[in-house]
Amino acid sequence: MSPHAELVQIIDELDGTLPCTPSTPGPAATLARGVLIRWDATLSPLQQRPTSLPDTARLLDIAAGSDTFAAACPDGLWIRSGAGADPVRFPVPADSAVFLTPDRLLVTAPDPPRAGRQFSESHRVLLMDLAGRIVAETHVEVDDARPHLLCHPVEPAVVCDFAMGQDGNALTVIRADGDELTVREIFPSEELLTLAFDSTGTRLLLGPYPTDPSRVVVVSWPDLEILATLDADSRGLTRGFDTSGGYLSDDRVLLLGTEQAPVLADGMLTDAAILHMVDLETWAGPDGFIESVMPMSPDLFAAVLWDTGKRTTTLWRIHR
């Protein structure tokens, strides 16, 4: 029998969103209406704790195994350093952040537009301690960018995709050596974005930027040699690959064909097959589709279903 997935449950509490994955292995989390919630692999709430943050606060990252988190609000960056501590605000217009170590936070923030410009033409990259002190800073020249940070599971490094809409993206590796930062652009001639590291950090899964959604690749770390490639055409994905997916386990990858179906493959992108979603129309409607996926365990993944403007968070189990 070909691989298929069956609905486990609808997660009404997530209201059509996916939880935030922490910098290192641990429960996923959300911050909704000022309440911090941790979720297990079945998307059941493990813990709910109110914070003093406003409803507009957006969770950027949470340190695994602790209650330390970073959040963004219109008035700046908020850091809470442990259970019982009050969040502290810092005047940094952060748009992404990850904990590189238990006491170091990597933060990106757009520079103010130049006179006569309506958008930022560069981003600040900051290394901060939990007291909000900036210990290192550098800049990346990118126009009106939306960064996405993917933290390495072992090293104090991230892969950051600075997405610039129709202008493409800049894929970079940002490293912290003590309190020094280095930024290096990688694959400058490719249209690739970050998806996931495997648990060992020796393989990096990269997906296609939407302007050229034709392939996904696995590259080695840290030398960044392409080890494997999967072309959308080879699996009949007429609109290519979408921008979500990751490792279900070190030897199994979940990808998404845009407005079509998930794709299941091994860790080196061979033996790839369309994943049949049993009774999908019952839950998404005849015109609905899977908008995004998020691996939760070797046999479970979350999926946001889209149907005429309505989004629903669901959990599915894979059968082979």
FISE-739526 format. One record per residue (C-alpha): residue number from 1; chain; x, y, z. Coordinates in steps of 0.05 Angstrom, whole numbers. Each point is the difference from the previous one (the first is absolute). Example, Ala and Ser with C-alpha at 12.3 -4.5 7.8 and 13.67 -1.06 7.14 Angstrom:
residues 2
+------+-------+--------+--------+--------+
| resi | chain |      x |      y |      z |
+------+-------+--------+--------+--------+
|    1 |     A |    246 |    -90 |    156 |
|    2 |     A |     27 |     69 |    -13 |
+------+-------+--------+--------+--------+
This chain:
residues 320
+------+-------+--------+--------+--------+
| resi | chain |      x |      y |      z |
+------+-------+--------+--------+--------+
|    1 |     A |      0 |      0 |      0 |
|    2 |     A |     25 |     70 |    -16 |
|    3 |     A |     14 |     46 |     59 |
|    4 |     A |    -61 |     36 |     27 |
|    5 |     A |    -20 |     44 |     59 |
|    6 |     A |    -62 |      0 |     42 |
|    7 |     A |    -27 |     58 |     41 |
|    8 |     A |     13 |     -6 |     74 |
|    9 |     A |    -34 |     63 |     24 |
|   10 |     A |    -17 |     73 |    -14 |
|   11 |     A |     36 |     48 |     46 |
|   12 |     A |    -50 |     56 |      8 |
|   13 |     A |     44 |     35 |     53 |
|   14 |     A |     54 |     15 |    -52 |
|   15 |     A |    -51 |     36 |    -44 |
|   16 |     A |     32 |    -15 |    -68 |
|   17 |     A |     72 |     11 |     21 |
|   18 |     A |     60 |    -44 |     15 |
|   19 |     A |     40 |      4 |     65 |
|   20 |     A |     70 |     28 |      5 |
|   21 |     A |     56 |    -51 |      2 |
|   22 |     A |     53 |     16 |     52 |
|   23 |     A |     74 |      9 |    -15 |
|   24 |     A |     18 |    -68 |     26 |
|   25 |     A |    -41 |    -64 |      7 |
|   26 |     A |    -60 |      8 |     45 |
|   27 |     A |    -74 |     15 |      0 |
|   28 |     A |    -28 |     49 |    -50 |
|   29 |     A |    -32 |     63 |     28 |
|   30 |     A |    -48 |     57 |    -15 |
|   31 |     A |    -14 |     68 |     30 |
|   32 |     A |    -72 |     18 |     -9 |
|   33 |     A |    -37 |     57 |     35 |
|   34 |     A |     58 |      5 |     49 |
|   35 |     A |     -1 |    -74 |     20 |
|   36 |     A |     61 |    -44 |    -13 |
|   37 |     A |    -20 |    -72 |    -18 |
|   38 |     A |     46 |    -59 |    -10 |
|   39 |     A |    -24 |    -57 |    -45 |
|   40 |     A |     21 |    -72 |     -4 |
|   41 |     A |      9 |    -42 |    -63 |
|   42 |     A |    -75 |    -14 |     -2 |
|   43 |     A |    -16 |     75 |      4 |
|   44 |     A |    -29 |     -8 |     69 |
|   45 |     A |     15 |     57 |     48 |
|   46 |     A |     55 |    -18 |     50 |
|   47 |     A |      1 |     65 |     38 |
|   48 |     A |    -35 |     67 |     -1 |
|   49 |     A |     28 |     61 |     34 |
|   50 |     A |    -25 |     71 |     -4 |
|   51 |     A |     50 |     55 |    -13 |
|   52 |     A |     -5 |     75 |     10 |
|   53 |     A |      9 |     12 |    -75 |
|   54 |     A |    -56 |     31 |    -42 |
|   55 |     A |    -43 |    -39 |    -48 |
|   56 |     A |     41 |     27 |    -58 |
|   57 |     A |     64 |    -35 |     24 |
|   58 |     A |     28 |    -50 |    -50 |
|   59 |     A |     44 |    -57 |     24 |
|   60 |     A |     68 |     -1 |    -34 |
|   61 |     A |     34 |    -57 |     37 |
|   62 |     A |     -1 |    -39 |     65 |
|   63 |     A |     60 |    -34 |     30 |
|   64 |     A |    -11 |    -75 |      5 |
|   65 |     A |     -6 |    -26 |     71 |
|   66 |     A |    -12 |     68 |     31 |
|   67 |     A |    -50 |     57 |      3 |
|   68 |     A |     47 |     49 |    -32 |
|   69 |     A |    -30 |     30 |    -63 |
|   70 |     A |      4 |     59 |    -47 |
|   71 |     A |    -60 |     36 |    -30 |
|   72 |     A |    -12 |     59 |    -46 |
|   73 |     A |    -50 |     56 |     11 |
|   74 |     A |    -10 |     65 |    -37 |
|   75 |     A |     38 |     34 |     57 |
|   76 |     A |     62 |    -44 |     -4 |
|   77 |     A |     32 |    -66 |     19 |
|   78 |     A |    -21 |    -34 |     65 |
|   79 |     A |     43 |    -52 |     35 |
|   80 |     A |    -21 |    -42 |     60 |
|   81 |     A |     59 |    -35 |     32 |
|   82 |     A |    -31 |    -58 |     37 |
|   83 |     A |    -63 |    -20 |     38 |
|   84 |     A |    -27 |     53 |     46 |
|   85 |     A |     39 |     56 |    -32 |
|   86 |     A |    -36 |     59 |    -30 |
|   87 |     A |     12 |     12 |    -75 |
|   88 |     A |     47 |     59 |    -12 |
|   89 |     A |     -8 |     45 |    -61 |
|   90 |     A |     58 |     24 |    -43 |
|   91 |     A |     -7 |     53 |    -55 |
|   92 |     A |     18 |    -46 |    -57 |
|   93 |     A |    -52 |    -10 |    -57 |
|   94 |     A |     16 |    -74 |     -4 |
|   95 |     A |    -31 |    -41 |    -55 |
|   96 |     A |     34 |    -67 |     17 |
|   97 |     A |     42 |    -30 |     55 |
|   98 |     A |     28 |    -66 |     24 |
|   99 |     A |     38 |    -23 |     62 |
|  100 |     A |     69 |    -21 |    -23 |
|  101 |     A |     20 |    -20 |     71 |
|  102 |     A |    -39 |      3 |     66 |
|  103 |     A |     26 |     71 |     11 |
|  104 |     A |      9 |     28 |    -71 |
|  105 |     A |    -56 |     22 |    -47 |
|  106 |     A |     10 |     14 |    -74 |
|  107 |     A |    -47 |     55 |    -23 |
|  108 |     A |    -14 |     32 |    -68 |
|  109 |     A |    -32 |     68 |     -8 |
|  110 |     A |    -10 |     45 |    -62 |
|  111 |     A |     39 |     64 |     -3 |
|  112 |     A |    -42 |     63 |     -8 |
|  113 |     A |    -13 |     20 |    -73 |
|  114 |     A |     45 |     54 |    -29 |
|  115 |     A |    -30 |     67 |    -15 |
|  116 |     A |    -46 |     -5 |    -60 |
|  117 |     A |     -6 |    -76 |      6 |
|  118 |     A |    -61 |    -38 |     25 |
|  119 |     A |     35 |    -64 |     20 |
|  120 |     A |     62 |    -24 |     35 |
|  121 |     A |     61 |    -15 |    -43 |
|  122 |     A |     39 |    -38 |     54 |
|  123 |     A |     -9 |    -42 |     62 |
|  124 |     A |     36 |      2 |     66 |
|  125 |     A |     24 |    -67 |     27 |
|  126 |     A |      9 |      4 |     75 |
|  127 |     A |     29 |    -47 |     52 |
|  128 |     A |    -33 |     17 |     67 |
|  129 |     A |      5 |    -28 |     70 |
|  130 |     A |    -63 |    -12 |     42 |
|  131 |     A |      7 |     68 |     32 |
|  132 |     A |     -9 |     31 |    -69 |
|  133 |     A |     72 |     23 |     -7 |
|  134 |     A |     25 |     -1 |    -72 |
|  135 |     A |     66 |    -36 |      1 |
|  136 |     A |     11 |     -2 |    -76 |
|  137 |     A |    -32 |     31 |    -61 |
|  138 |     A |      6 |     -4 |    -75 |
|  139 |     A |    -43 |     20 |    -61 |
|  140 |     A |    -26 |    -36 |    -61 |
|  141 |     A |    -18 |     39 |    -64 |
|  142 |     A |    -70 |    -25 |    -18 |
|  143 |     A |    -61 |     38 |    -25 |
|  144 |     A |    -66 |     -3 |     38 |
|  145 |     A |     19 |    -69 |     25 |
|  146 |     A |    -37 |    -49 |     44 |
|  147 |     A |     51 |    -45 |     35 |
|  148 |     A |    -11 |    -72 |     21 |
|  149 |     A |     51 |    -29 |     49 |
|  150 |     A |     16 |    -74 |      4 |
|  151 |     A |     44 |    -18 |     59 |
|  152 |     A |     52 |    -54 |     -4 |
|  153 |     A |    -15 |    -56 |     51 |
|  154 |     A |     71 |     -2 |     27 |
|  155 |     A |     42 |     60 |    -21 |
|  156 |     A |    -11 |     74 |     16 |
|  157 |     A |    -20 |     14 |    -72 |
|  158 |     A |    -62 |     13 |    -41 |
|  159 |     A |    -20 |     -2 |    -73 |
|  160 |     A |    -40 |     63 |    -14 |
|  161 |     A |    -42 |     10 |    -62 |
|  162 |     A |    -12 |     74 |    -14 |
|  163 |     A |    -61 |     -2 |    -45 |
|  164 |     A |    -10 |     61 |    -44 |
|  165 |     A |    -65 |    -17 |    -37 |
|  166 |     A |      6 |      2 |    -75 |
|  167 |     A |     73 |     23 |      7 |
|  168 |     A |     20 |    -69 |     25 |
|  169 |     A |     37 |    -15 |     64 |
|  170 |     A |     68 |     -1 |     32 |
|  171 |     A |     17 |    -65 |     35 |
|  172 |     A |     53 |      9 |     53 |
|  173 |     A |     37 |    -37 |     55 |
|  174 |     A |      8 |     41 |     64 |
|  175 |     A |     49 |    -25 |     52 |
|  176 |     A |     18 |     22 |     70 |
|  177 |     A |     71 |    -12 |     22 |
|  178 |     A |     -2 |     21 |     72 |
|  179 |     A |    -26 |     70 |     -4 |
|  180 |     A |     19 |     10 |    -73 |
|  181 |     A |    -48 |     -6 |    -59 |
|  182 |     A |     15 |    -20 |    -71 |
|  183 |     A |    -50 |      0 |    -59 |
|  184 |     A |     13 |    -38 |    -65 |
|  185 |     A |    -46 |     -5 |    -60 |
|  186 |     A |     -9 |    -70 |    -28 |
|  187 |     A |    -27 |    -26 |    -66 |
|  188 |     A |     -4 |     71 |    -29 |
|  189 |     A |    -18 |    -25 |    -69 |
|  190 |     A |    -56 |    -46 |     25 |
|  191 |     A |    -71 |     13 |     22 |
|  192 |     A |     -1 |    -40 |     65 |
|  193 |     A |    -28 |     11 |     70 |
|  194 |     A |      6 |    -35 |     67 |
|  195 |     A |    -43 |    -59 |     21 |
|  196 |     A |     35 |    -41 |     54 |
|  197 |     A |     63 |    -32 |     28 |
|  198 |     A |      0 |    -74 |     18 |
|  199 |     A |     11 |    -15 |     74 |
|  200 |     A |     75 |     -9 |     -8 |
|  201 |     A |      9 |     66 |    -36 |
|  202 |     A |     41 |    -33 |    -55 |
|  203 |     A |    -54 |      7 |    -54 |
|  204 |     A |    -40 |     62 |    -19 |
|  205 |     A |    -65 |     -3 |    -39 |
|  206 |     A |    -11 |     59 |    -47 |
|  207 |     A |    -64 |     14 |    -37 |
|  208 |     A |    -14 |     44 |    -61 |
|  209 |     A |    -15 |     74 |      2 |
|  210 |     A |    -70 |     11 |    -29 |
|  211 |     A |     27 |     34 |    -63 |
|  212 |     A |     30 |    -67 |    -21 |
|  213 |     A |    -34 |    -57 |     38 |
|  214 |     A |     30 |    -56 |    -40 |
|  215 |     A |     44 |    -38 |     49 |
|  216 |     A |     22 |    -14 |     71 |
|  217 |     A |     70 |    -20 |     20 |
|  218 |     A |     38 |    -31 |     57 |
|  219 |     A |     68 |     30 |     14 |
|  220 |     A |     56 |    -20 |     47 |
|  221 |     A |     19 |     42 |     60 |
|  222 |     A |     45 |     38 |      8 |
|  223 |     A |     31 |     -6 |    -70 |
|  224 |     A |    -68 |     10 |    -35 |
|  225 |     A |      9 |    -49 |    -56 |
|  226 |     A |    -64 |    -22 |    -35 |
|  227 |     A |    -11 |    -73 |     18 |
|  228 |     A |    -68 |    -13 |    -31 |
|  229 |     A |    -53 |     34 |    -42 |
|  230 |     A |    -74 |    -13 |    -12 |
|  231 |     A |    -34 |     32 |    -60 |
|  232 |     A |    -74 |     18 |      4 |
|  233 |     A |    -12 |    -24 |    -72 |
|  234 |     A |     24 |    -70 |     18 |
|  235 |     A |    -60 |     -7 |     48 |
|  236 |     A |    -52 |     35 |    -42 |
|  237 |     A |     -3 |     62 |     43 |
|  238 |     A |    -27 |     49 |    -52 |
|  239 |     A |     10 |     61 |     44 |
|  240 |     A |     65 |    -21 |     32 |
|  241 |     A |     18 |     -5 |     73 |
|  242 |     A |    -27 |     46 |     54 |
|  243 |     A |     40 |     34 |     54 |
|  244 |     A |    -13 |    -47 |     59 |
|  245 |     A |     24 |    -68 |     20 |
|  246 |     A |     56 |    -33 |     39 |
|  247 |     A |     27 |    -64 |     31 |
|  248 |     A |    -51 |    -48 |     31 |
|  249 |     A |     63 |    -38 |     22 |
|  250 |     A |     72 |     -1 |    -24 |
|  251 |     A |    -19 |    -50 |    -54 |
|  252 |     A |    -68 |     28 |    -21 |
|  253 |     A |    -18 |     67 |    -31 |
|  254 |     A |    -69 |     32 |     -8 |
|  255 |     A |     -8 |     52 |    -56 |
|  256 |     A |    -60 |     35 |    -30 |
|  257 |     A |    -22 |      6 |    -72 |
|  258 |     A |    -32 |     68 |     -8 |
|  259 |     A |    -76 |     -5 |      4 |
|  260 |     A |      6 |    -74 |    -16 |
|  261 |     A |     25 |    -50 |     51 |
|  262 |     A |     56 |    -16 |     50 |
|  263 |     A |     59 |    -41 |    -24 |
|  264 |     A |     35 |    -53 |     42 |
|  265 |     A |     73 |    -17 |    -14 |
|  266 |     A |     59 |    -30 |     36 |
|  267 |     A |     55 |     44 |     30 |
|  268 |     A |     37 |      4 |    -66 |
|  269 |     A |    -63 |     17 |    -41 |
|  270 |     A |     -4 |    -68 |    -34 |
|  271 |     A |    -60 |    -46 |      0 |
|  272 |     A |    -45 |     62 |     -1 |
|  273 |     A |    -75 |    -10 |     -6 |
|  274 |     A |    -64 |     42 |      3 |
|  275 |     A |    -33 |     -9 |     68 |
|  276 |     A |    -74 |    -14 |     -8 |
|  277 |     A |    -41 |     39 |     50 |
|  278 |     A |    -60 |    -44 |     17 |
|  279 |     A |    -67 |     38 |     -5 |
|  280 |     A |     35 |     67 |     -7 |
|  281 |     A |    -60 |     31 |    -35 |
|  282 |     A |    -42 |    -15 |     61 |
|  283 |     A |     42 |     46 |     41 |
|  284 |     A |     27 |     51 |    -51 |
|  285 |     A |    -59 |      2 |    -48 |
|  286 |     A |      1 |    -14 |    -75 |
|  287 |     A |     39 |     63 |    -15 |
|  288 |     A |     45 |     -1 |     61 |
|  289 |     A |     72 |    -21 |      5 |
|  290 |     A |     58 |     -9 |     49 |
|  291 |     A |     33 |     67 |     10 |
|  292 |     A |     58 |    -21 |     45 |
|  293 |     A |     27 |    -61 |     36 |
|  294 |     A |     43 |    -10 |     62 |
|  295 |     A |     32 |    -66 |     21 |
|  296 |     A |    -15 |    -18 |     73 |
|  297 |     A |     28 |    -71 |      7 |
|  298 |     A |     20 |    -58 |    -46 |
|  299 |     A |    -74 |    -15 |    -15 |
|  300 |     A |    -36 |     65 |     17 |
|  301 |     A |     -4 |     67 |    -34 |
|  302 |     A |    -41 |     63 |      7 |
|  303 |     A |    -33 |     31 |    -61 |
|  304 |     A |    -37 |     65 |    -10 |
|  305 |     A |    -59 |    -10 |    -47 |
|  306 |     A |    -25 |     59 |    -41 |
|  307 |     A |    -71 |      5 |    -27 |
|  308 |     A |    -29 |     65 |    -28 |
|  309 |     A |     39 |     43 |     49 |
|  310 |     A |     -9 |    -43 |     61 |
|  311 |     A |     60 |    -35 |     31 |
|  312 |     A |     -4 |    -62 |     44 |
|  313 |     A |     57 |    -32 |     39 |
|  314 |     A |     -1 |    -75 |     -3 |
|  315 |     A |     43 |    -60 |     22 |
|  316 |     A |     11 |    -61 |    -46 |
|  317 |     A |     31 |    -69 |      9 |
|  318 |     A |     41 |    -32 |    -55 |
|  319 |     A |    -11 |    -73 |    -19 |
|  320 |     A |     46 |    -37 |    -48 |
+------+-------+--------+--------+--------+
